[in-house]
Structure formats: C-alpha cells, structure tokens
Amino acid sequence: MQPAKRLGGIEISLIRQINALATSESLNLGIGEPNVEPDETLRAMASRAPGGGSWHYSPNAGNLSLRKKLSERTDFNPKSEVCVTAGTEEGLYAIFQAYVSEGDEVLVPNPGFVSYPTLAKLAGGVPVPYSIEPPNWKLDAKAVLAKITSRTKLIVVNSPSNPLGSTIDRQTLETIASAGPLVVSDEIYSEIWFDAPPASTLGIRDNVIVVNGMSKSHSMTGLRLGWIFARENVMRPVITAHQYIATCASVFSQQLAEMILDVKEWNVSWLERVRAQFREQREAALYSIAHELEAKIPPPAGAFYTFVPVPTCDTEFFARTLATDAAVLVIPGVAFGSAGEGFIRISFAAPVDTIGVGIERVGRWLRAAGR
Ligand SMILES: Cc1ncc(COP(=O)(O)O)c(C=O)c1O
C-alpha cells in the first residue's frame, strides 16, 4: 500500500497538526478562519440559496450569471476569463496542475502560505523560496527577480499575506508582473484591511492570474467558494484542469454568492463590520504582544495574523509545548518556511478575551522558561 511517489515528504500541514492538539481547555490563536458570525441577512440568504435554483452541475467555470456579477467592474470577459472554484485552494491546485511540469520552478514567498510549495511539488515542480524580510515584511521586488531562471514557470505573490499580515505595494506588483513569467496573485484577504485597501494585481498585465473567494470575507470557509480571473488564453488550461478536479463548485454556494453580490448595500456594511471587528481584535493582540511578550511588531496591514519573534530556538517544539502544557494554540513560524523560524503566528481571529488570556499564557510560559 505504498502511496504515490509524488506524496513523498508531504505531510498534513503543521497548522493542522498543532490544531489537532486542541482540547476543550485550549485557547485557539492558531486559527485561520474568521470568527465573524453570519448576521440574520446572511443566514437568511444561506437558507434560501439551496431552494432557490438548480441542483444540477453548473458549467465547469461556474454559472454565467455569477461570473457576470464577479466581473462587473472589471474588463474581464465573464464567458472566458472568470472561473468559479471550490475555494481558492482548489483554484490554486488547478493553476499549478495546468502550468507546472516536471522540474519547473515556482517562486514562493518565505515566510508564506503553506500550500504554495506543496502544490508546486504535487505538480512535479520545484518550489524556490524568495525571502520577505523582518521587521516590516515589506516585499522587495529585487528578492523575487533575483530568483528567476529559465525554468521559472510561476511566481506566487500573496497580499495581504498569511502569515505576515503585510501587503505588497502596486509598484512592486507591477515590477514583478513585468518580469515575464506567469504571476499567481493570491488575494483571498483583499477585503480584510485596516488603513487602506491593498493594491490588486487584477488587470495590471496579461500574465497575471488572480485568485480570490468568499472564505475570509464572508466567513464562508466551509462553503468552498472561490474564483480565478485570467486572460482567456491563460485561463483555458486552468478550466480544463478544474474540470477534472471539481467538475464545478457547489451550486448551492454559487447561488449564495450571487445573492450576496446582489445586495450591494448590505455587502458594503457587512465588510465594514468585518473590518471593524478585526480592527478591534488587532488592537487587543498588539497590546498583549507588547505587554506580555515584550515584542514590538509593525501593525499588520491586512488579514488577521501577527508574526511575532520569540526568544526560543525551536518554535515547533515551543508551539507543541504551549499546546499541551499551556493550553494555547499558536502556529510555529517554520510551518511557513525556513525564514519563519524564530517566530510564531498568532491569529487574532478570536474574541478579545481569548486573545488577551491566550497571549498572557504564552508570556507566562516564556517567563517561566527564563526567556
Ligand atoms: C493565503 C491563503 N490562500 C488561500 C487559502 C485557502 O482559502 P479557501 O478557503 O478559499 O480555499 C488560505 C486559507 O487559509 C490562505 O490563507
């Protein structure tokens, strides 16, 4: 019963492994999904969605009516340049399957989201990390350009970043996009920002593929609804791969997404509410990090993560010990690449009290260990 060679060295992510250590006593600051509860409007739409339309397969790329709504304020052709996916993750998988061949290089952020190097390996490619540097985690285009070789097939960028919370400015995105290879821009946290909306790569050049979805913006992680924007010639192989992975995204989720996009005013106020809640939780996290961990970090510009330096040499061991001995879950930075060693990701997608007590527990453990 040997698993396929392509799975060699690939394990369930450290994020999932740490979360598996949770008990009923645990305070969870390892979480990667919003803690914003659906309001009455969203709940009502969700209960109407399954009854309100077809239960049949949709076109592989998703219902055209949804694609039209998604592309409304863009110059992307809903018939050929938008594909609805079973979450951003499936969209990314389809893109990598469509473009990465044996030995192709995929430039991935380090620290960066856990899936990118794994998706590259699953497609037979070689992940090539580019560094993003502390303390500001501001991406320098030169760090990316320096890694491009004749084998570079994809460059992955992620803004706002999981796990860093930093964003990439438009000039940097343009410089990277004009380097030549296809750019995959993961914008799943685009609606969760604090001072100003992050720059988007949408439409900046024809070699850019943008992925996004409703998991984070609408607390819909379990409903698996994402989408891809790309120019027609770039999109065609992605839709072919997507057909053999998912056939189509759930039609219930597609119907719900359409309903959400239809109620524009509600949607604007929902997103404001989401940002307001995360703003408050971000302040709570920053306060406790400064007071309990004596760490000064730049306030994250988007998403709901802080990436905090800790004076311990093995952060995986540290995070496992915190989970079992201090009943608090945080993610070791090394889960996000070698450059994450020495850091832990503390998510602030949790109630203010949980954030305060959870970070206090981390601080107490560090003090007891004499760090
Ligand atoms: C950077 C990033 N991209 C993609 C995803 C996957 O999102 P989805 O639920 O749309 O598959 C996540 C989820 O944590 C993420 O953090």
The ligand as a Gaussian input file, in Angstrom:
#p B3LYP/6-31G(d) Opt

LIG

0 1
 C       -3.173000      32.791000       1.715000
 C       -4.291000      31.815000       1.598000
 N       -4.666000      31.412000       0.371000
 C       -5.667000      30.529000       0.209000
 C       -6.338000      29.988000       1.286000
 C       -7.439000      28.995000       1.028000
 O       -8.671000      29.630000       1.039000
 P      -10.012000      28.918000       0.555000
 O      -10.834000      28.684000       1.769000
 O      -10.648000      29.913000      -0.379000
 O       -9.632000      27.667000      -0.138000
 C       -5.985000      30.371000       2.587000
 C       -6.653000      29.784000       3.764000
 O       -6.202000      29.873000       4.874000
 C       -4.936000      31.315000       2.744000
 O       -4.550000      31.731000       3.954000

